Amino acid sequence: MESISKKYLEYFEKKDTKSLENIFSDDIFLIDWELNVLNKKNVIEAFNNIFNKFENINVSIKEIYCDNKRKTTFVESELTFNNDIKLKVIDILTFNDKNKLCGIKAYKM
């Protein structure tokens, strides 16, 4: 799960929706301070809306913790948009039995 979590953030940083689709379950959900989105198509669309707003995105992982029993990863990271806007974020990533990412909850710190 840790490697998939890192890949998720790497793909997000690269704005690589094709690779994101490959690690997402069909029934994935995304909840953050602005969004509450269900299913892969809608989550990808929400990410594309974010990607279209910013020329570049940088993700710096500060801490990562995996709870294998609960199939959950907690990631503390700093996101920088257009080399200017910085956000500190905690992501709670959940996985299904096939190790597909099925839940993303993001919280601003």
TAZI-V361541 format. One record per pair of residues at least 24 apart in sequence whose ideal C-beta (glycine too) atoms are under 10 Angstrom apart, sorted by the first residue. I is the first residue (numbers start at 0). J is the second residue. D is the distance in whole Angstrom. If there is no record, write none. Layout:
i->[I;I]
j->[J;J]
d->[D;D]
This chain:
i->[0;0;0;0;0;0;0;0;0;0;0;0;0;1;1;1;1;1;1;1;2;2;2;3;3;3;3;3;3;3;4;4;4;4;4;4;4;4;4;4;4;4;5;5;5;5;5;6;7;7;7;7;7;7;7;8;8;8;8;8;8;8;8;8;8;8;9;9;10;10;11;11;11;11;11;11;11;11;11;12;12;12;12;12;12;12;12;13;13;13;13;14;14;14;14;14;14;14;14;14;15;15;16;16;16;16;16;16;17;19;19;19;19;20;21;21;22;22;22;22;23;23;23;23;24;24;24;24;24;24;24;24;24;24;25;25;25;26;26;26;26;27;27;27;27;27;27;27;28;28;28;28;28;29;29;29;29;30;30;30;30;30;30;31;31;31;31;31;31;31;32;32;32;32;32;33;33;34;34;36;39;39;39;42;42;46;49;52;52;53;53;53;53;53;53;53;54;54;54;55;55;55;55;55;56;56;56;56;57;57;57;58;59;59;60;61;61;61;61;62;63;63;65;65;66;66;67;69;69;70;70;70;70;70;70;71;71;72;73;74;75;76;76;77;78;78]
j->[63;65;66;67;69;70;71;72;92;93;94;98;100;63;64;65;67;72;74;92;65;72;98;65;72;92;94;98;99;100;60;63;64;65;71;72;73;74;90;92;94;100;58;60;63;72;74;100;58;72;74;90;92;100;103;56;58;59;60;63;74;76;78;88;90;92;58;60;46;58;46;49;50;56;58;76;78;90;103;55;56;57;58;59;76;78;79;50;55;56;58;46;47;49;50;51;53;54;55;56;46;50;42;43;44;46;47;50;43;43;46;47;100;46;99;100;94;98;99;100;99;100;101;103;93;94;95;96;97;98;99;100;101;102;95;99;101;95;99;101;102;93;95;99;100;101;102;103;93;101;102;103;104;102;103;104;105;91;102;103;104;105;106;88;90;103;104;105;106;107;86;88;105;106;107;105;107;103;105;103;99;100;101;100;103;103;80;80;81;78;79;80;81;82;83;84;80;81;82;79;80;81;82;83;80;81;82;84;81;82;85;88;85;87;90;87;88;89;108;89;90;92;92;94;91;93;94;93;94;94;95;96;98;101;102;102;104;100;104;105;108;105;108;108;105;107]
d->[10;5;9;7;10;7;8;5;8;9;6;7;9;6;9;5;9;6;9;10;10;10;10;10;8;8;7;6;8;6;9;6;10;8;10;4;9;6;8;5;9;8;10;7;7;9;8;9;10;9;9;8;7;6;8;10;5;9;6;9;7;6;9;10;8;9;7;10;9;10;7;9;9;7;6;10;9;10;10;9;5;6;4;9;10;9;10;10;10;8;9;8;8;9;4;9;9;10;9;7;10;9;10;5;9;6;6;8;9;7;7;10;9;10;9;10;9;9;6;5;6;5;8;9;10;8;5;10;7;9;4;7;4;9;10;8;9;8;9;6;9;9;9;8;6;5;7;7;9;7;5;7;8;8;5;8;8;9;8;7;5;7;9;8;9;8;7;4;7;8;10;9;7;7;5;10;10;10;9;9;10;10;10;9;8;10;9;8;9;10;10;4;5;10;9;8;9;6;9;8;8;6;7;10;6;8;10;10;10;8;9;9;10;10;10;8;10;10;10;9;9;10;9;10;10;10;10;8;9;4;7;8;8;9;10;8;10;9;10;9;8;10;10;9;9;10]
